[in-house]
Amino acid sequence: MSVLAPCLMIQGTASGVGKSLLAAAFCRLFARAGYRVAPFKAQNMALNAAVTMDGGEIGRAQAGQAAAAGIEPTVGMNPILLKPEPADRSQLVVLGRAVASVTWREYARMQPGLLPLVAESLARLRGAFDLVIIEGAGSPAEINLRDCDIVNMPVARMADAPVLLVGDIDRGGVFAALLGTLDLLEPHDRARVAGLIVNRFRGDEAILASGLAELTARSGVPVLGVVPYLEPGLVPAEDSLDLDDSGRWGSPGSLDIAVVRLPRISNFDDFEPLASEPEVSVRFVRSAGELDGADLIVLPGTKSTVADLEWLVASGLGQAIRGAAAAGRPVIGICGGYQMLGRAVDDPDRVESAASSTPGLGLLPVVTTFAPAKTTVRVRARATPASWLFAAAVGTEIAGYEIHAGRTGSGSPSPFTIVERGGRPVTEHDGAVNGAGTVLGTYLHGLFANDGLRGALLGALAKKKGIDAHPRWGAPRADPYERLADAVARAVDLTAVAKLVGLSFPRP
């Protein structure tokens, strides 16, 4: 009988306190120490998703944590993914496949049948790795959700995992948040909390000494680390809270990129590589006036193309984008943004909305038709000469992925040729370009993580603007997980953390 690996669970006092970041850090730290590590999150709610090698869809955070651990992500690392939709519904993705659109009450009724899938997924990981780092969701102290929680303490009990409870001092009230969370837990769950971590601290740690001592005295739980405020972008953006973190998206520079902040924006981590470049600013805009001065306008992905297209038109942004395109300003649409740039979005089966057809912005000669089947696949492609925006990268092979409903027919030149789909060699066209090469649409996510393509785009924008390209644009980026792991290693008692799961640090 095989021995199941131990688990360490990271829970938080609220959403956005740093659970994903610390889970990624521990994945890298324990992998660096010689252990085979895997991440796990039973249920994630996010519109930023990633595609596994076999075409499954999981939360972006778990894919990033797998990368930190040096392994390929699998659907078992995030068996349940909820993707918010209009009218208080969510698309339910189970083991990588979309299976239903549900309300919260409908989902709650399905949970007893889903819990065995969570247990099976976790057991498989525990049988294949030396350690599983489990991430919770929100707070374990949401007392109104206690009866339908299948991601926090029920998983800790399932895994017999000690829990590290994380609080964010930067938002204020961290002592009350940690003590209040502990107080609201059932006694048997409170006993699982084996350590506290204070995250995002700025300044002299000595100032905290008296507070930490009282926190330990009141809670009976040791503080195992005070993690400083770290540079943004060390882990992929996942939550809409990340859109409001201005430090993540660059500071005003020589190039200004305006990304439309659609109400149901998805996969906005596409733009982090651009924001990490020197002298490049990425702004998320909600009004037509905010497009002024942008060197590039981007329509990003969305979970609900029709609803967000209607919002785009009603807000005046649609007409403003048409005007910018008519003036020769570059516009790029990715995934749902690509669909919006076309002549129409047809939905004969009412997959997304009650309308059989919705007019698009008419900037590309394409029509999208929705169908119940969803495409989720990794691809490799090459840039074509169709647009001057990527002229310096023509022929360069790039990696990307697709997550979309609908098929888009195009009679115009394509900016990319797909050469591999799901590991199989193919020759297929992707996307469309207008006659001037200034408006471009594509289904490919992850484009700007490709150094050559990113450098080509920024260089083309600089040339159009009449400025010199920065010599570092498009340079390979350093592994952010190394910087993250180094920072957390300096701040957290890793020997004590390893001891909680019966391991030594590093591995003997």
TORPARO-849390 format. One record per residue (C-alpha): residue number from 1; residue in three letters; y, z, x. Coordinates in steps of 0.2 Angstrom, whole numbers. Layout:
N
  resi  resn      Y      Z      X
   NUM   Ala      Y      Z      X
...
% end
This chain:
508
  resi  resn      Y      Z      X
     1   Met      0      0      0
     2   Ser     17     -5      8
     3   Val     30      7     10
     4   Leu     46      4      1
     5   Ala     62      4     12
     6   Pro     75     17      9
     7   Cys     91     13      0
     8   Leu    109     19      2
     9   Met    121     17    -13
    10   Ile    140     15    -12
    11   Gln    149     20    -28
    12   Gly    167     22    -31
    13   Thr    180     31    -42
    14   Ala    186     15    -49
    15   Ser    186     -4    -47
    16   Gly    194    -10    -32
    17   Val    193      5    -21
    18   Gly    183     -4     -7
    19   Lys    164     -3    -13
    20   Ser    161    -21     -8
    21   Leu    170    -20      8
    22   Leu    161     -4     14
    23   Ala    144    -11      8
    24   Ala    147    -27     19
    25   Ala    152    -16     33
    26   Phe    136     -5     32
    27   Cys    126    -22     31
    28   Arg    133    -28     47
    29   Leu    132    -11     56
    30   Phe    114     -7     52
    31   Ala    109    -25     56
    32   Arg    118    -24     72
    33   Ala    109     -8     75
    34   Gly     92    -17     74
    35   Tyr     87    -15     56
    36   Arg     83    -29     43
    37   Val     96    -25     29
    38   Ala     99    -33     12
    39   Pro    112    -30     -1
    40   Phe    110    -27    -19
    41   Lys    120    -25    -35
    42   Ala    111    -24    -51
    43   Gln    125    -31    -62
    44   Asn    141    -39    -57
    45   Met    156    -45    -67
    46   Ala    166    -58    -58
    47   Leu    172    -76    -59
    48   Asn    170    -79    -40
    49   Ala    152    -84    -38
    50   Ala    141    -91    -24
    51   Val    126   -103    -24
    52   Thr    110    -98    -16
    53   Met     99   -110     -6
    54   Asp     88   -113    -21
    55   Gly    103   -117    -32
    56   Gly    105    -99    -40
    57   Glu    121    -91    -45
    58   Ile    126    -74    -39
    59   Gly    142    -64    -36
    60   Arg    152    -69    -21
    61   Ala    152    -51    -14
    62   Gln    133    -50    -13
    63   Ala    133    -67     -4
    64   Gly    146    -61      8
    65   Gln    136    -45     11
    66   Ala    121    -55     15
    67   Ala    131    -65     27
    68   Ala    136    -49     35
    69   Ala    118    -44     36
    70   Gly    114    -61     44
    71   Ile    102    -67     30
    72   Glu    102    -80     17
    73   Pro    107    -73      0
    74   Thr     95    -73    -14
    75   Val     96    -71    -33
    76   Gly     87    -55    -32
    77   Met    102    -47    -23
    78   Asn    112    -49    -39
    79   Pro    100    -51    -53
    80   Ile    113    -50    -67
    81   Leu    130    -58    -66
    82   Leu    143    -58    -81
    83   Lys    156    -71    -80
    84   Pro    171    -68    -93
    85   Glu    174    -81   -106
    86   Pro    187    -83   -120
    87   Ala    186    -72   -136
    88   Asp    179    -57   -127
    89   Arg    163    -65   -122
    90   Ser    154    -67   -105
    91   Gln    142    -80    -99
    92   Leu    126    -70    -94
    93   Val    118    -76    -78
    94   Val    100    -69    -75
    95   Leu     91    -72    -59
    96   Gly    104    -85    -55
    97   Arg    103    -95    -71
    98   Ala    115    -95    -86
    99   Val    105    -90   -101
   100   Ala    118    -85   -114
   101   Ser    136    -82   -120
   102   Val    137    -64   -126
   103   Thr    148    -51   -132
   104   Trp    147    -33   -125
   105   Arg    138    -27   -139
   106   Glu    125    -41   -138
   107   Tyr    123    -38   -120
   108   Ala    120    -20   -122
   109   Arg    106    -24   -135
   110   Met     98    -35   -121
   111   Gln     99    -22   -107
   112   Pro     82    -14   -111
   113   Gly     74    -30   -108
   114   Leu     84    -34    -92
   115   Leu     81    -17    -84
   116   Pro     64    -22    -78
   117   Leu     71    -37    -69
   118   Val     83    -26    -60
   119   Ala     69    -15    -55
   120   Glu     58    -29    -49
   121   Ser     72    -37    -39
   122   Leu     76    -21    -30
   123   Ala     57    -17    -27
   124   Arg     55    -35    -19
   125   Leu     70    -32     -7
   126   Arg     63    -14     -3
   127   Gly     47    -22      2
   128   Ala     54    -35     13
   129   Phe     68    -26     22
   130   Asp     71    -10     32
   131   Leu     86     -4     22
   132   Val     94     -9      6
   133   Ile    113     -6      4
   134   Ile    116     -5    -15
   135   Glu    134     -7    -22
   136   Gly    139      1    -39
   137   Ala    152     -6    -51
   138   Gly    168      2    -57
   139   Ser    165     21    -58
   140   Pro    149     30    -62
   141   Ala    160     42    -72
   142   Glu    164     30    -87
   143   Ile    157     42   -100
   144   Asn    160     30   -114
   145   Leu    148     18   -105
   146   Arg    135     30    -99
   147   Asp    122     24   -112
   148   Cys    123      6   -106
   149   Asp    125      8    -88
   150   Ile    112     -1    -78
   151   Val    122     -3    -61
   152   Asn    127     15    -56
   153   Met    117     31    -57
   154   Pro    102     23    -66
   155   Val    100     12    -51
   156   Ala    102     26    -39
   157   Arg     89     36    -48
   158   Met     78     20    -48
   159   Ala     80     18    -29
   160   Asp     80     37    -26
   161   Ala     95     33    -16
   162   Pro    108     45     -9
   163   Val    126     40    -14
   164   Leu    142     38     -4
   165   Leu    157     40    -16
   166   Val    172     31    -11
   167   Gly    190     34    -16
   168   Asp    206     24    -12
   169   Ile    220     35     -5
   170   Asp    232     20     -5
   171   Arg    234     20    -24
   172   Gly    237     39    -24
   173   Gly    227     53    -32
   174   Val    212     52    -21
   175   Phe    207     70    -22
   176   Ala    209     71    -40
   177   Ala    199     55    -42
   178   Leu    185     61    -31
   179   Leu    184     78    -39
   180   Gly    186     71    -56
   181   Thr    172     59    -54
   182   Leu    160     72    -47
   183   Asp    165     84    -62
   184   Leu    160     70    -75
   185   Leu    143     67    -68
   186   Glu    128     74    -75
   187   Pro    121     88    -63
   188   His    106     78    -58
   189   Asp    117     63    -54
   190   Arg    130     74    -45
   191   Ala    117     80    -34
   192   Arg    114     63    -27
   193   Val    131     61    -20
   194   Ala    128     65     -2
   195   Gly    145     60      6
   196   Leu    163     56      2
   197   Ile    173     42     10
   198   Val    192     41      9
   199   Asn    197     23     10
   200   Arg    213     14     14
   201   Phe    222     28     23
   202   Arg    239     24     32
   203   Gly    246     35     45
   204   Asp    241     51     55
   205   Glu    224     57     49
   206   Ala    229     75     55
   207   Ile    240     76     39
   208   Leu    224     75     28
   209   Ala    215     89     37
   210   Ser    219    103     25
   211   Gly    216     92     10
   212   Leu    199     86     16
   213   Ala    194    104     20
   214   Glu    198    109      2
   215   Leu    190     94     -5
   216   Thr    173     98      4
   217   Ala    175    116     -1
   218   Arg    178    112    -20
   219   Ser    165     99    -21
   220   Gly    151    105     -9
   221   Val    150     87     -2
   222   Pro    155     82     16
   223   Val    168     69     19
   224   Leu    159     57     31
   225   Gly    174     46     35
   226   Val    192     41     32
   227   Val    193     22     33
   228   Pro    211     15     38
   229   Tyr    220      2     28
   230   Leu    212    -14     35
   231   Glu    218    -31     36
   232   Pro    216    -41     20
   233   Gly    203    -55     20
   234   Leu    189    -46     29
   235   Val    177    -49     14
   236   Pro    179    -63      1
   237   Ala    190    -61    -13
   238   Glu    180    -57    -29
   239   Asp    191    -47    -42
   240   Ser    207    -53    -50
   241   Leu    214    -37    -42
   242   Asp    213    -47    -26
   243   Leu    226    -60    -33
   244   Asp    239    -46    -33
   245   Asp    236    -42    -15
   246   Ser    250    -52     -7
   247   Gly    245    -47     11
   248   Arg    229    -57      8
   249   Trp    237    -73      4
   250   Gly    249    -76     20
   251   Ser    267    -74     22
   252   Pro    281    -87     20
   253   Gly    279   -100     33
   254   Ser    282   -118     37
   255   Leu    269   -124     23
   256   Asp    269   -118      6
   257   Ile    254   -120     -6
   258   Ala    256   -116    -24
   259   Val    239   -112    -33
   260   Val    241   -111    -52
   261   Arg    235    -94    -58
   262   Leu    225   -100    -73
   263   Pro    220    -86    -86
   264   Arg    202    -88    -82
   265   Ile    203    -93    -63
   266   Ser    187    -93    -54
   267   Asn    182    -95    -36
   268   Phe    199    -92    -29
   269   Asp    191    -86    -13
   270   Asp    192   -105    -10
   271   Phe    210   -103     -3
   272   Glu    207    -88      9
   273   Pro    204    -99     24
   274   Leu    221   -108     20
   275   Ala    230    -91     19
   276   Ser    222    -85     35
   277   Glu    231   -100     45
   278   Pro    247    -96     54
   279   Glu    263   -102     46
   280   Val    254   -105     29
   281   Ser    258    -96     13
   282   Val    247    -97     -3
   283   Arg    256    -92    -19
   284   Phe    248    -90    -36
   285   Val    260    -96    -49
   286   Arg    261    -94    -68
   287   Ser    277   -104    -72
   288   Ala    284   -121    -70
   289   Gly    299   -115    -59
   290   Glu    287   -107    -47
   291   Leu    281   -125    -41
   292   Asp    298   -128    -34
   293   Gly    297   -131    -15
   294   Ala    278   -131    -14
   295   Asp    271   -143     -1
   296   Leu    254   -144    -11
   297   Ile    250   -140    -29
   298   Val    232   -134    -32
   299   Leu    223   -133    -49
   300   Pro    209   -121    -45
   301   Gly    192   -118    -53
   302   Thr    191   -110    -70
   303   Lys    177   -103    -81
   304   Ser    185   -111    -97
   305   Thr    192   -128    -93
   306   Val    198   -132   -111
   307   Ala    206   -115   -115
   308   Asp    215   -115    -98
   309   Leu    220   -133   -100
   310   Glu    228   -129   -117
   311   Trp    237   -114   -108
   312   Leu    243   -126    -94
   313   Val    251   -138   -107
   314   Ala    259   -124   -118
   315   Ser    266   -115   -102
   316   Gly    275   -131    -97
   317   Leu    266   -131    -80
   318   Gly    256   -147    -86
   319   Gln    272   -157    -88
   320   Ala    279   -150    -71
   321   Ile    263   -155    -62
   322   Arg    265   -172    -69
   323   Gly    283   -173    -63
   324   Ala    278   -167    -46
   325   Ala    264   -180    -45
   326   Ala    276   -194    -50
   327   Ala    288   -188    -36
   328   Gly    274   -191    -24
   329   Arg    270   -172    -21
   330   Pro    252   -169    -17
   331   Val    241   -162    -30
   332   Ile    223   -156    -28
   333   Gly    211   -151    -42
   334   Ile    195   -142    -38
   335   Cys    181   -141    -51
   336   Gly    189   -136    -68
   337   Gly    205   -141    -60
   338   Tyr    198   -158    -56
   339   Gln    193   -160    -74
   340   Met    210   -156    -81
   341   Leu    218   -169    -70
   342   Gly    208   -183    -79
   343   Arg    212   -192    -95
   344   Ala    201   -181   -107
   345   Val    188   -167   -108
   346   Asp    175   -172   -121
   347   Asp    164   -158   -128
   348   Pro    153   -167   -141
   349   Asp    140   -152   -141
   350   Arg    154   -139   -142
   351   Val    149   -131   -125
   352   Glu    166   -124   -121
   353   Ser    177   -125   -137
   354   Ala    178   -131   -155
   355   Ala    187   -147   -150
   356   Ser    177   -162   -148
   357   Ser    190   -169   -136
   358   Thr    205   -162   -127
   359   Pro    218   -173   -118
   360   Gly    220   -170    -99
   361   Leu    235   -172    -88
   362   Gly    231   -190    -86
   363   Leu    234   -190    -67
   364   Leu    217   -197    -62
   365   Pro    207   -211    -71
   366   Val    192   -200    -76
   367   Val    184   -192    -91
   368   Thr    173   -177    -91
   369   Thr    159   -174   -104
   370   Phe    152   -157   -106
   371   Ala    134   -154   -109
   372   Pro    123   -138   -110
   373   Ala    116   -140    -93
   374   Lys    125   -132    -79
   375   Thr    126   -138    -61
   376   Thr    124   -125    -47
   377   Val    119   -133    -30
   378   Arg    124   -132    -12
   379   Val    129   -149     -4
   380   Arg    134   -157     12
   381   Ala    147   -171     11
   382   Arg    158   -182     22
   383   Ala    177   -186     19
   384   Thr    181   -204     15
   385   Pro    197   -214     19
   386   Ala    202   -213      0
   387   Ser    216   -201      3
   388   Trp    228   -198     17
   389   Leu    227   -179     14
   390   Phe    210   -179     23
   391   Ala    213   -195     34
   392   Ala    210   -185     50
   393   Ala    193   -179     45
   394   Val    186   -195     39
   395   Gly    167   -195     43
   396   Thr    167   -176     46
   397   Glu    152   -168     38
   398   Ile    157   -153     28
   399   Ala    147   -140     18
   400   Gly    151   -135      0
   401   Tyr    144   -130    -16
   402   Glu    145   -135    -35
   403   Ile    146   -123    -50
   404   His    151   -132    -65
   405   Ala    147   -138    -83
   406   Gly    150   -156    -87
   407   Arg    149   -173    -79
   408   Thr    165   -183    -73
   409   Gly    164   -202    -73
   410   Ser    176   -211    -62
   411   Gly    180   -229    -58
   412   Ser    192   -224    -44
   413   Pro    189   -221    -25
   414   Ser    181   -205    -21
   415   Pro    187   -193     -8
   416   Phe    170   -187     -3
   417   Thr    152   -194     -1
   418   Ile    138   -182     -4
   419   Val    125   -184      9
   420   Glu    114   -169      5
   421   Arg    111   -160    -12
   422   Gly    100   -145    -13
   423   Gly     93   -149      4
   424   Arg     88   -167     -1
   425   Pro     96   -182      7
   426   Val    107   -192     -6
   427   Thr    121   -204     -6
   428   Glu    133   -200    -20
   429   His    152   -201    -24
   430   Asp    161   -185    -28
   431   Gly    179   -184    -35
   432   Ala    193   -196    -38
   433   Val    209   -201    -30
   434   Asn    225   -209    -38
   435   Gly    231   -226    -31
   436   Ala    244   -217    -19
   437   Gly    231   -205    -12
   438   Thr    242   -190    -17
   439   Val    232   -184    -32
   440   Leu    214   -179    -28
   441   Gly    200   -171    -38
   442   Thr    183   -164    -32
   443   Tyr    169   -153    -38
   444   Leu    166   -146    -21
   445   His    170   -127    -18
   446   Gly    171   -120     -1
   447   Leu    180   -136      6
   448   Phe    193   -126     16
   449   Ala    181   -115     25
   450   Asn    177   -131     35
   451   Asp    188   -131     50
   452   Gly    190   -149     53
   453   Leu    195   -153     34
   454   Arg    207   -138     33
   455   Gly    215   -144     49
   456   Ala    217   -162     43
   457   Leu    224   -156     26
   458   Leu    237   -145     34
   459   Gly    242   -158     47
   460   Ala    244   -171     34
   461   Leu    255   -159     24
   462   Ala    266   -156     40
   463   Lys    268   -174     44
   464   Lys    274   -178     26
   465   Lys    286   -163     27
   466   Gly    292   -170     44
   467   Ile    287   -154     54
   468   Asp    275   -152     69
   469   Ala    257   -146     65
   470   His    253   -129     72
   471   Pro    242   -130     87
   472   Arg    230   -117     79
   473   Trp    227   -125     62
   474   Gly    209   -129     59
   475   Ala    203   -118     74
   476   Pro    187   -110     71
   477   Arg    189    -93     63
   478   Ala    182    -77     71
   479   Asp    168    -68     62
   480   Pro    178    -56     50
   481   Tyr    162    -45     48
   482   Glu    163    -40     66
   483   Arg    181    -34     65
   484   Leu    176    -25     49
   485   Ala    161    -17     56
   486   Asp    170    -11     72
   487   Ala    184     -3     61
   488   Val    172      6     50
   489   Ala    161     12     64
   490   Arg    176     21     72
   491   Ala    180     29     55
   492   Val    163     34     48
   493   Asp    150     46     54
   494   Leu    136     33     55
   495   Thr    124     46     62
   496   Ala    126     56     47
   497   Val    125     41     35
   498   Ala    109     35     44
   499   Lys    101     52     42
   500   Leu    104     52     23
   501   Val     91     38     22
   502   Gly     79     44     35
   503   Leu     85     32     49
   504   Ser     92     34     66
   505   Phe    108     25     72
   506   Pro    105     14     81
   507   Arg     87     10     78
   508   Pro     76     17     92
% end
